[in-house]
Amino acid sequence: MKKDQEGLKQVLNDIAPLNFGEALKLLMKYPPRTTVEQLAEISGLSDKTIQRMRNEDSAAVQSIVAICIGLHFIMRLVLLCFKNLDMY
């Protein structure tokens, strides 16, 4: 569990200085790398929505949760990301 906590802290440190779109782009690069098309299929969002999210500073909470599910993040990480991005 400690290794998971360290990994979580590292992810949060990596995304801390980024806006939402930049953070999403970075998170999509973490293994396993996820393409826009793959994320659209898994999350139920359209390719255009994901592209728009990658290019903007913010997004709707529902879309963020869909992205987190698509990227296989656990709810704890979702909540920490919202807090870290001043969205929660």
Long-range contacts (C-beta under 8 A, 24 or more apart in sequence): 8-76, 8-77, 8-80, 11-77, 12-80, 12-81, 12-84, 15-81, 15-84, 15-85, 16-84, 19-57, 19-58, 20-53, 20-56, 20-57, 20-58, 20-59, 20-64, 20-85, 20-87, 21-53, 21-54, 21-55, 21-56, 21-57, 23-81, 23-85, 24-53, 24-54, 24-67, 25-54, 27-71, 28-71, 34-70, 34-71, 39-67, 39-70, 39-71, 42-69, 42-70, 43-67, 43-69, 43-70, 44-70, 45-70, 58-87, 61-87
